[in-house]
Amino acid sequence: MRVMKKLIYIFSFVLATTAIAQTNNTLEFEQERLQQALTYGDKAVAAVSMYNIIALEGPQSTYKDSLAYLYFNGRNYISCFLVLNDVLKNKPDNIELLEMKAISLESMGVNEKAGETYNDLFLKTNNNYYAYKLAGLQLALNKFEEAYVSVKKADELPDTGTITVTFQVNKNYNQNVDLKAAIAYLEGIIAMKLEKNKEAKISFERAVKLFPDFVLAKSKLSTLETTEE
């Protein structure tokens, strides 16, 4: 009987050792395939390999982050958002992942939730760019009073001078504008929505002063000056 138990134990140990070895071999194979797929720019194969690695490593696999980045860079915002929702349960304060979530939601047109995420980012960082994005989304949702408060906060905060915002001037021309000028412009737009034309004019003038070639700000300023006449 003792011999039988010992044989069963040895057999179980051999099976377990074999399973671990097979898992390790499979994991190494998938990691090598993933690297090859990324080298050749094959995102579909890369995604499959990541899913297999996640399945092998378990719920805490760091490859979930990589999968989110893969979807984000491929502009697959729905899948990116779903993966991020899972990842952020264990990393709720990861700013980069939260920003990816906000961008994904905005790209999906879910402005209310995108605004909530940008507000979360703003509260965590006190960064003027996140306050600017929040104000823009509140404007899109016709929450003009809230948007005005948010853009005022953005205007009051220090600026790194490294961020630019892209504006579509027409279908053939986009213009990159410094963030501080973009904030002043958005403040003017929101002020107009609140029928505060005097404040709007001051904001557009400041936007042009900060960025002299700001086409849209010049246009709005010209419109207001014409209305005054």
Helices and strands as residue ranges (DSSP letters): H 2-39, H 43-57, H 63-73, H 77-87, H 95-107, H 111-125, H 128-140, H 144-156, E 164-170, E 173-178, H 179-193, H 197-210, H 215-228
